Amino acid sequence: MSGLLQGQPPENKQVMVGVVMTREGTPLAHHVFPGNTPDAAAFSEVIEELSTRFGIKRVILVGDLGMFNTKVIARIEELKLEYVAGMKMRQDWT
């Protein structure tokens, strides 16, 4: 897996790990991505899996600014999912 940690020797590889949990905090699934995977790309892949693999009726996605972009927001809304996104106070997605 690729992706380097800032300020660390190149032999220290970085990975991104994501966990899908229930409201109570019970893990349902996990994902491991190469460390250089953009947050929005990883998030998009997880969104698709949630709707197809689990058949979950109601999903609330929570993420920071790096996980959301216009394309991701459009897909979330297309799937009729709910989301909470950390963003700059004056950012406009339109």
C-alpha positions as CSV (number, residue, x, y, z in Angstrom):
1,M,0.0,0.0,0.0
2,S,1.2,3.4,-0.8
3,G,1.1,6.8,0.9
4,L,3.8,8.3,3.0
5,L,3.6,9.9,6.4
6,Q,4.8,13.5,6.4
7,G,8.2,13.8,7.9
8,Q,8.7,10.1,8.2
9,P,11.2,7.8,6.4
10,P,9.8,6.3,3.1
11,E,9.8,2.8,4.6
12,N,6.9,3.8,6.9
13,K,3.8,3.3,4.8
14,Q,0.5,4.8,5.6
15,V,-3.0,3.3,5.1
16,M,-6.5,4.6,5.6
17,V,-8.9,2.5,7.7
18,G,-12.6,3.2,7.8
19,V,-15.2,1.6,10.0
20,V,-18.9,1.3,9.4
21,M,-20.8,1.2,12.7
22,T,-24.3,1.1,14.0
23,R,-25.8,3.8,16.1
24,E,-24.8,1.9,19.2
25,G,-21.2,1.7,18.0
26,T,-21.2,-1.9,16.9
27,P,-18.9,-2.4,13.9
28,L,-20.5,-3.7,10.7
29,A,-17.6,-3.5,8.3
30,H,-14.2,-2.1,7.8
31,H,-12.3,-0.8,4.8
32,V,-8.6,-0.4,4.2
33,F,-7.4,1.9,1.5
34,P,-3.9,2.9,0.3
35,G,-2.6,5.9,2.2
36,N,-2.7,8.1,-0.8
37,T,-6.4,7.5,-1.5
38,P,-8.3,10.8,-1.4
39,D,-10.8,10.9,1.4
40,A,-13.7,11.7,-1.0
41,A,-12.8,8.7,-3.2
42,A,-12.7,6.3,-0.2
43,F,-16.0,7.8,1.1
44,S,-17.7,7.3,-2.3
45,E,-16.8,3.7,-2.3
46,V,-18.2,3.1,1.2
47,I,-21.4,5.0,0.3
48,E,-22.0,2.6,-2.6
49,E,-21.4,-0.4,-0.5
50,L,-23.7,0.7,2.3
51,S,-26.6,0.9,-0.1
52,T,-25.9,-2.4,-2.0
53,R,-24.3,-4.7,0.6
54,F,-26.3,-3.9,3.7
55,G,-29.6,-2.7,2.3
56,I,-29.8,-0.3,5.1
57,K,-32.9,1.9,5.1
58,R,-31.6,4.9,6.9
59,V,-27.9,6.0,6.8
60,I,-26.5,9.2,8.3
61,L,-23.0,9.8,7.0
62,V,-20.7,11.9,9.1
63,G,-17.4,13.2,7.8
64,D,-15.0,16.1,7.8
65,L,-14.4,18.6,5.0
66,G,-11.9,16.3,3.2
67,M,-14.6,13.5,2.7
68,F,-17.1,15.6,0.9
69,N,-17.0,17.3,-2.5
70,T,-19.7,18.2,-5.0
71,K,-19.7,14.8,-6.6
72,V,-19.9,12.9,-3.3
73,I,-22.8,15.2,-2.1
74,A,-24.7,14.6,-5.3
75,R,-24.4,10.8,-5.0
76,I,-25.4,10.9,-1.3
77,E,-28.5,12.9,-2.2
78,E,-29.2,10.7,-5.2
79,L,-29.2,7.7,-2.8
80,K,-31.5,9.7,-0.5
81,L,-29.0,9.3,2.4
82,E,-28.6,11.9,5.2
83,Y,-25.3,13.4,6.1
84,V,-23.5,15.7,8.5
85,A,-20.5,17.4,6.9
86,G,-17.9,19.5,8.6
87,M,-17.3,22.5,6.4
88,K,-16.1,26.1,6.3
89,M,-18.7,28.6,7.5
90,R,-19.2,30.2,4.1
91,Q,-18.7,27.3,1.8
92,D,-21.3,26.8,-1.0
93,W,-21.7,23.4,-2.7
94,T,-23.8,24.7,-5.6
